[in-house]
Amino acid sequence: MTGHTTARQRLTAELLDALRTDGGVRVVTGEPGCGRTTFLDHAARLFRAGPVRHLRADQAHELDATLRTATAAGPVLLCVDDAHLWDAPARATLARTAARIRGTGVRAALLVTVPDHRRVAPELADLPVLRLGPLTPADAALLVRDAADEAVDPAVREELITAAEGNPALLLALVRSLSPAQLSGRRALPPSLVTGEVLAEVAGDRLPDDPGGLPLTTAAAARATGEEDADDELVLRACPCAIDEPLPDLLTRGEGRLRFRSALMLRAVYATAPPGHRRAAHLALAEAATEPDGLLPLLHRSWATTGPAPAVAASLTRAVTDPACTAPPALRRRALTRAADLTPDGAERARCHLAAAQQALLAGHTADALRLLEQARGRSAPAPVRGGAELLRGAVLLADGPVEDARESFLLAADLLPPPAAARATLAAADAAWSAGDPTACLSALAPTRTPSTLPLAEACVRVPRSGTPTASGAPAARTGAAAPRTASTPPTSPPPNGTMPTNPVPDGDPSRDHRDGLRAVLLARFDLAAAPLRRVVDNGLRGSDPDHLLRSAAAALMLGDVTSARRAGARALAAARTSGSAALEPRALEYLAYAELRAGRHQLARTHAEEGLRTAARAGQRNTAAHHHAVLALAASIEGEADLVAEHAEAALRTARRHGLAQAAALAHWAAARADLGAGRPREAAQRLGPLVLPGARRGHFAVWMLAVPCFVEATASAGRPQHAAAVVESFALWAACGADPQAPSQLLRCRALLAAPDTADELYRRALDRHDDTAGDFERARTELLYGKWLRRRRRLREARTRLEEARLGFERCGARLWAQQAAAELRAGGAAPAAAPAASPGAGDLARLTPQQLRIARYVAEGATNREVALSLSVSTRTVDYHLRNVFATLGLRSRVELVRLVEQEEKTGARL
């Protein structure tokens, strides 16, 4: 299994580093096929400090002598594979050796592997554990490449990786199960990749001898819900003979739930059981249910049925559409898919597949949704169903695919759907054009000839020229960039009210007239007419709990510049999405929260939301949404002066933006990189980055974002001695400030005018800008104005006034974590003959962590809690290489030599009350 060596070698290197500092013993475990033996081989190859000894059970009596002999010459690595196969006396000897290594500081490391699908032997139960997780998609792709004799079609590779769920042995077995023609994409894949035969090959003799009983009943119950465990009482009612029997090793019990120790064994037990035994288990579970007419018992009964069963299919569909049904989207998807399997009518089957795809998308299973959509788009399906499939496919592509392809799907849906749904499709097409940065296509989709019933929340601020024809102006949208996320009127994917599902799964219903009127007023730059209806949209949305309505409420609030209401609506939308199990809406809600916090100047809170949003977007398969979260993280890092993070997140956003045509995410990423240059005192480089983004021409950035970068561009050009390059864009920025939707814009405009003004007027403009800052929140923007004003005063030898402004700037930057900007202010203070005010003296030995950057602090805390570099990277949504880089700097800054010393320092400062 060479394809996943890179990630495992990194993990092994981190482990060996930890073994040298905190006890030297680890029990390496994981589910069958996870690569424990391969991991042990990597550790042996990477261990350079001394000899390596591989021990068998019959060598247990030699452990003490081996340890004495080896450690006399230097450190030794002892490797024991499959220790669960050792007999009890041998395991006891192994446990004593482990205790000796851990307790006496013997110069040795001990790695022991055991599987996790059975109980850990009591002799080894108290040893530190390292659990091998699933392969990353990148490492799984490498493994497929190495295992196949010829090139594998990318779509086939994705199917294999998804089906294997990160298990290396299962992935290899799947590759072997396909023919070369299937691997290359020349022939269709089988209906089911993970068959009982494949799972039996991977699980081997670990499967129970009894194909029924408690393990199969538990697996059947878990399969129905899609969860990793099952209700203990329900399973025992369905399998009463197991009540007085010991719990099989494969299972564990806790908090009223039964769980397989290994997810792969759950799949294998169910898939390898005889069909009759599976049907019997499902029927027993249905009869044991306390609500026999509920969706879950009906689903169990459907699996006990063979052949076409239209009556059972109809019962499942009725249960899903029942207003009293509270089932999560994943369970609804399973029920609708099963209904499609049992339906002999082609049109009805297509409708069930479309509805199931909608629920799969809600549950965050994008690949599953696309597979179901392919079955709903056949020529035999009615036109409204094919139109609904195109509408939903466009929504999938808008979140995770080329947005121009999404627009074409939406326009095709508009041609196939009846008028109300067709209007929704054209609105979605406008959203896709918005994401692509194509104002012509966006306005075309919203043209009166299409008679849309509402306008998308991805609105542009437009001018009406003397001819009376609306055209896109230089003023950007009120809810983009730092103001708000991309769009809010994509095809709804949340469950309809009360959990009902319309006969045509394309959601009906238009936004309120207030919403429509407010947006149209925004498009015509009539904010005087937009305020009242948009305020009603905000208030009405906050009175409900529908996540789509709450997201529209957040968008309207951001257009009004009401960040407080936007945060409330975004937080409630997030809570509603989580409560309803709508995994597809979580990344969007977190995006709203992140942008709202950025808009409020709370960059670290924005960072927290974006880090979580990045993880949820990855789980939901929304790479486009992830790109916007990367852009937010780049913008936040540009405030804190962390150049490596800015570069990493900006490049991540740009990778997806280039592949999928995301002009808005690309513009935000470039802006973040330029702002990092400006914070680091490189105005010429910042101006060069921002010039193509803000100046007129074919390369200008997204029409809804570029204006937000104008204040940075003006500052960069003025600081670089080229203020004449910014004069034209300042006048365009004045149009944007006049819209009234961005509370920061008026003060930013005055600051820009001051940077370009003659000395006799600049002083007054700076003062007016600071007065306007008093009306808005956000330390960062005010501190930037204070810094620029302080620089201006110092250069005119008004040193006392300059010191006041520069000290205010330094304190403001420190409050919002803008370290490099604070250093700029401190440098200006020193240049003016004054030292920055000293920080309060710390107690002896305390406060060392205050010398770290915010990201270094976060990493130090995670490491002190025992996390590996890989775990830290996953928690912070960065690469392992970035964590390595920061951790080296932490050790260098604090003068530490090991993780143990870092743990001690963190514990000491926590005890003394030092702030992390």
Beta strands, then each sheet from edge to edge (+ up, - down):
strand 1: 25-30
strand 2: 52-55
strand 3: 76-80
strand 4: 108-115
strand 5: 129-131
strand 6: 229-231
strand 7: 251-254
strand 8: 257-260
strand 9: 462-463
strand 10: 471-472
sheet 1: 2+ 3+ 4+ 1+ 5+
sheet 2: 6+ 8- 7+
sheet 3: 9+ 10-
end
